[in-house]
Amino acid sequence: KAPRGQIYDRHHKLLAVNTPSFVVSFTSYSLNQQEIEQISRELAGILNLSVQEVKTKTFSSLQPLDPVLIAADISREQALTIIERKASLPGVNVSIEPKRQYPEGNLACHVIGYVGELNLAEYKDLKDVGYRIGDRIGKTGLEAYYDKLLKGDHGEQQIEISASGRQWRLLRETAPMGGNDLELTIDADVQRLAQDALQGVNGAAIVMNPRTGEVLALASSPVFNPNIFLRSV
């Protein structure tokens, strides 16, 4: 996965960043329904999810070789457990991928927006321009408006696999290319003052530089914390 471009305020203060996280995915190649159900039950126990939640994803692969995202941002202990049980979990893979975070919480939340997992309808519209099942894309705000610039280009691996679907050897690899960073005219300190002034009030505030037209703050109340949309499943 390509790391998403980061978002800064006018003074280069980070408003949207990437942090490493453990991700578990599943490829159904050569596995029958009974085997997939057994894998789903074992994964559900490790990840503290319902069996039905996991089965919905393990049976959702559009193609036998297309990996589907089972859970993101799992704990180190859960990742190690899956790796240790690799023999009984064919088709299950644990990798380290970048996870979006908003270090300033609700600051400029309506402006920045948030990302979420690509749904099936979005995938059908975007698969021809480099998007994949399991990708996280911008859902609102600048994350959505500039998604194609922020997302970057994924790398690729050509892997030889056995008849049972186990990875045999790496044949070719292309490195990912990170997305473009985005620097806003927003001043984080002015934005915080505007939001504080609106606490307890339903309304909006705009602060502009009259000489340049630059928007220094664009606040709306009530606010939300975009990190709550970055669920692990």
JOPEVEN-V444345 format. One record per backbone hydrogen bond with DSSP energy under -0.5 kcal/mol. CO is the residue of the C=O (numbers start at 1). NH is the residue of the N-H. Records with the same first field share a line. If there is no record, write none. Layout:
CO = NH + NH
This chain:
3 = 179
6 = 182
7 = 15 + 16
8 = 184
9 = 12
13 = 9
16 = 7
17 = 101
19 = 99
21 = 97
22 = 73 + 74
23 = 95
24 = 70 + 71
25 = 93
26 = 68
28 = 31
32 = 36
33 = 37
34 = 38
35 = 39
36 = 40
37 = 41
38 = 42
39 = 43
40 = 44
41 = 45
42 = 46
43 = 47
44 = 48 + 49
50 = 54
51 = 55
52 = 56
53 = 57
54 = 57 + 58
55 = 59
57 = 60
63 = 66
64 = 29
65 = 67
68 = 26
71 = 24
74 = 22
75 = 79
76 = 80
77 = 81
78 = 82
79 = 83
80 = 84
81 = 85
83 = 86
85 = 88 + 89
86 = 89
89 = 92
91 = 27
93 = 25
95 = 23 + 97
97 = 21
99 = 19
101 = 17 + 103
102 = 105
104 = 107
105 = 226
106 = 109
108 = 112
109 = 113
111 = 142
112 = 143
114 = 139 + 140
116 = 137
119 = 123
120 = 124
121 = 125
122 = 126
123 = 127
126 = 129 + 131
127 = 130
132 = 135
135 = 118
137 = 116
140 = 143 + 144
141 = 144 + 145
142 = 146
143 = 138
144 = 147
146 = 149 + 150
147 = 151
149 = 180
150 = 5
153 = 177
156 = 174
157 = 159
158 = 171 + 172
160 = 168 + 169
162 = 165
166 = 162
169 = 160 + 171
172 = 158
174 = 156
176 = 178
177 = 153
182 = 8 + 184
186 = 10 + 188
187 = 191
188 = 192
189 = 193
190 = 194
191 = 195
192 = 196
193 = 197
194 = 198
195 = 198
196 = 199
198 = 201
201 = 203
203 = 221
205 = 219
207 = 216 + 217
208 = 210
209 = 213
214 = 209 + 216
216 = 187
217 = 207
219 = 205
221 = 203
224 = 226
225 = 228
226 = 229
227 = 230
229 = 231
232 = 72
